[in-house]
Amino acid sequence: MMGSNILEERMLEDTLVTFRDADQAGLSPAQGVMLIDGWLQALQGNPKLSQLEGSFNELRAELQASQPNNEHVRQVIERLAGQAQQAAEASGAEGNWTGNLESLAAFLRNLGRKL
């Protein structure tokens, strides 16, 4: 079963709560880096989600730049949305994990459109 890692499930829940509670356009780069750091820790050693890890590292580096490139940030966020959707649709994904990944993908797409 995909999403059986407790850290992954917790990060998914925390991310969804952050997006629901915050004005998405107002999510600061520092808040984004904190979420990404949590995701990178949660994804360690999960080969099924390694594509997300690479995209998170790329986004983290861009957000930490002295002048983040909004277009590049948008592109990486859209890629992450697609990767989250693919993980939700992968064989072995089920239950709340799938629904939460689909919600994450939708939130990321919405955030990408606002940039």
N, C-alpha and C positions, 0 to 999 in steps of 0.2 A: 504494500500500500504506500502510495506516495504521500508525503506530508506527515509521516509518522514521527518525525523529529520534533520534539516538544519545543525546541528553540525556534524552529521554522514556523510552527503554528502560532507561537507567542508573538513573533515578529510580524506575522501576517495580521493578527488581531490588533496589535499596537499601531501598525501602519494604517489600517482601515479606520481606527478610532481617530488617529491624528488627522487624516484627510476629512473625516466627517465633522470633527470639532473645529478645525481651522479653516479660515478663508483660504482656499487653495492658492489663489493668486498671491497671498501674503506669506506663504511658507518660505522662510528665510533659507539662504544657502547653509547656514550653520545647522538649522533643524534638519535639512536634507542630509547633511553629512552625518549627523547623529543617527538618523534612521538607516542610512547606508551602512554605517559601522556595525549596527546591530544585525542587519541582514548578512553582511560578510561573515560575521561570527557564526550566525545560524546556519549558513550554507556550507561551511567548511566540511569537506569530505562527502558531500552529496553529489555524485556524478550526474544524477538525473537533472540537477538544477545548476550545473556548472556554467551554462550559457548566461544565466542571470548574474552570476558572480563576475564574469568579465564585463558585462554592461554596468553593473554597480560600481566596479573599480573605475571605469571610464567616466561615469557621471561624477563620482567623488572627486576625481582629479580636476574635472572642469569646474565644479562648484568651489573648489579651493583656490582656483586661479584668482589673481588680483582683479581681473576683469572677466568674469565668466561670459562665454559666448552663448547668448540666449538661443540662437539657432541650433548650435551643437547640443545644448542641454535639451531642447525640444526633441531633436532627432533621437537622442539616447533614451529619453523618457518614452517616446513612441515605440522604440525597439523593445524596451522593457515591458511595455503594455502587451506587445505581440508575444513576447516570450512567456509572460504570465498566462496569457490566453492559451498558448500551446501547452504549457504545463497542466493547465486545468483540463484540457482535452486529451491528455496523454493516457495511454492504457495504464491502469493502476491508480489513477486519480479518482477519488470518490468522496462522497458526502460533503461535509462542511468545508473541507479543504478545497474541493473543486469550486464550490459556490463563492468562497472567500477569494480564491485566485481570480475568478471571473469579476468579482467586485473590484479587486485591486487593478485589474486590467482596465476596467471602465473608468476608475478614478484617475489612473495615469493618462489615459487618452484625453480625458477632460482637462487635466492639468497641462498636457502638451498643447492643446488648442488655445489655452489662455496665455501661453508664452509668446 
